[in-house]
Amino acid sequence: EKVKRERERYEADVVEKARRARERWEADCRDKAALTAFAVFGQMDAFRKSAMAGREIAHRAACDEEDRRAEMEAERGKLSRARARKEEEARKRAEEEERLRREEEERKAEEERKRKEEERKRKEAEEAEARKKEMERMAEAQKKKERERAEQAPPARSSRDLDAAAAGGSGSGPGGGSGGGGSGRYVPPSRRGGGGGGGYGD
């Protein structure tokens, strides 16, 4: 019984679907006949061409707009690159100026160092020269003092004078023969005899 009902319902659905399909087909035929009567299909080509013409105009406008946008973008890129190039050049100039400034400061510092070194050496040389002159002056003063003392002191008797004096004393005194020995040599008073000493004293 259940199978029978299912089959009847299935057959009814098939018949209904077929009926609706036939009605749809008949309606399409009527619509086509009406459209043909009004020459709608004859105007489709013109409509399609008009639509395509509009699309072509819109496409060309879009292409032109894209070209303008691309040109503007290229111009902005060119300006951006030019600005970046100017900034890079300015940065390089600043770096070069800073390098030159540092080199100038280093050069001046080196010159100042050399000047101070030369000044120090000059002062040391002057001080050494002054010390040398002072030592020479002191040595000359010492020599002068020694010469003055030598000039003020009595002249020292030479050994020849002493020998002559001894010979003369031994020949004139009473004890000259025994004290002097007649040799003519100088005999110190400590080695002379009593007679010889008395004779030298007279």
C-alpha positions in Angstrom: 0.0 0.0 0.0 2.8 2.4 0.9 4.6 1.6 -2.3 1.5 2.2 -4.3 1.0 5.6 -2.7 4.7 6.6 -3.4 4.3 5.5 -7.0 1.1 7.5 -7.5 2.7 10.6 -5.9 5.8 10.2 -8.2 3.6 9.9 -11.3 1.6 12.9 -10.3 4.8 14.9 -9.8 6.1 13.9 -13.3 2.8 14.8 -14.9 2.8 18.2 -13.1 6.3 19.0 -14.1 5.6 18.1 -17.7 2.5 20.3 -17.7 4.5 23.3 -16.3 7.2 22.7 -18.8 4.7 22.7 -21.7 3.0 25.8 -20.4 6.4 27.6 -20.1 7.3 26.5 -23.7 4.0 27.8 -25.0 4.5 31.1 -23.2 7.9 31.5 -24.7 6.5 30.8 -28.1 3.9 33.5 -27.6 6.5 36.0 -26.3 8.8 35.3 -29.3 5.9 35.8 -31.7 5.1 39.2 -30.0 8.8 40.3 -30.2 9.0 39.2 -33.8 5.8 41.2 -34.5 7.4 44.3 -33.1 10.8 43.7 -34.9 12.7 43.5 -31.6 15.2 41.1 -32.9 16.0 43.4 -35.8 17.0 46.1 -33.4 19.3 43.9 -31.3 22.3 44.5 -33.5 21.9 48.3 -33.4 21.4 48.1 -29.6 24.4 45.9 -29.3 26.5 48.3 -31.4 25.3 51.2 -29.4 26.1 49.4 -26.2 29.5 48.5 -27.4 30.1 52.1 -28.6 29.3 53.3 -25.1 31.6 50.7 -23.7 34.4 51.7 -26.1 34.0 55.3 -25.1 34.1 54.4 -21.4 37.1 52.2 -22.1 39.0 55.0 -23.9 38.1 57.4 -21.1 39.4 54.9 -18.6 42.6 54.4 -20.7 43.1 58.2 -20.9 42.5 58.5 -17.2 45.0 55.7 -16.6 47.5 57.4 -18.9 47.1 60.7 -17.0 47.4 58.9 -13.7 50.5 57.1 -14.9 52.0 60.4 -16.1 51.2 62.1 -12.8 52.7 59.1 -11.0 55.8 59.3 -13.2 56.0 63.1 -12.6 55.6 62.5 -8.8 58.3 59.8 -9.0 60.5 62.2 -11.0 60.0 64.9 -8.5 60.6 62.5 -5.6 63.8 61.3 -7.2 64.9 64.8 -7.9 64.2 65.8 -4.3 66.0 62.7 -3.0 69.0 63.5 -5.3 69.1 67.1 -4.0 68.9 65.8 -0.4 71.7 63.4 -1.2 73.8 66.2 -2.7 73.1 68.4 0.3 74.1 65.6 2.6 77.3 65.0 0.7 78.1 68.7 0.8 77.5 68.8 4.5 79.8 65.8 5.0 82.5 67.3 2.8 82.3 70.6 4.8 82.5 68.7 8.0 85.5 66.7 6.8 87.2 69.9 5.7 86.4 71.6 9.0 87.9 68.6 10.9 91.0 68.6 8.7 91.4 72.4 9.3 91.1 71.9 13.0 93.6 69.0 13.0 96.0 71.1 10.9 95.7 74.1 13.3 96.2 71.8 16.2 99.2 70.2 14.6 100.7 73.6 13.9 100.1 74.7 17.4 101.7 71.5 18.7 104.7 72.1 16.5 104.9 75.8 17.6 104.9 74.8 21.2 107.5 72.1 20.6 109.7 74.6 18.8 109.2 77.1 21.6 110.1 74.5 24.2 113.2 73.5 22.3 114.2 77.2 21.8 113.8 77.9 25.6 115.8 74.8 26.4 118.5 75.9 24.0 118.5 79.4 25.5 118.6 78.0 29.0 121.4 75.6 28.1 123.3 78.5 26.4 122.8 80.7 29.5 124.0 77.9 31.8 127.1 77.4 29.5 127.9 81.1 29.5 127.4 81.3 33.3 129.8 78.3 33.8 132.3 80.0 31.4 131.9 83.2 33.3 132.4 81.5 36.7 135.4 79.6 35.3 136.9 82.9 34.0 136.2 84.6 37.3 137.9 81.7 39.1 141.0 82.0 36.8 141.1 85.7 37.3 141.1 85.3 41.1 143.8 82.8 40.9 145.9 85.1 38.7 145.3 88.0 41.1 146.4 85.8 44.1 149.4 84.7 42.1 150.4 88.3 41.3 149.9 89.5 44.9 151.9 86.6 46.5 155.8 86.9 46.7 157.6 85.3 43.9 158.7 81.7 44.8 162.5 81.1 44.8 163.6 78.6 42.3 165.8 75.6 43.2 168.7 77.3 41.4 168.3 80.4 43.6 168.1 78.2 46.7 171.2 76.3 45.6 173.1 79.6 45.0 172.1 80.9 48.4 173.2 77.7 50.1 176.5 77.8 48.3 177.1 81.4 49.3 176.2 80.8 52.9 178.5 77.8 53.3 181.6 79.7 51.9 181.3 82.8 54.2 180.5 81.3 57.6 183.0 80.0 60.1 181.6 76.5 60.0 181.2 76.6 56.3 183.8 74.0 55.6 182.3 71.4 57.8 178.6 72.3 57.5 178.4 72.9 53.8 180.8 70.2 52.9 182.0 72.4 50.0 179.8 70.5 47.6 177.7 73.5 46.5 174.5 71.6 47.1 171.6 73.1 49.0 171.3 71.7 52.6 168.1 72.4 54.5 168.5 74.2 57.9 167.3 71.1 59.8 170.3 69.1 58.4 172.9 71.7 58.9 175.3 71.7 61.8 175.5 74.3 64.5 178.4 76.1 63.0 177.0 76.2 59.6 173.7 77.5 60.9 175.5 80.3 62.7 177.5 81.3 59.7 174.2 81.5 57.6 172.7 83.6 60.2 175.5 86.2 60.3 
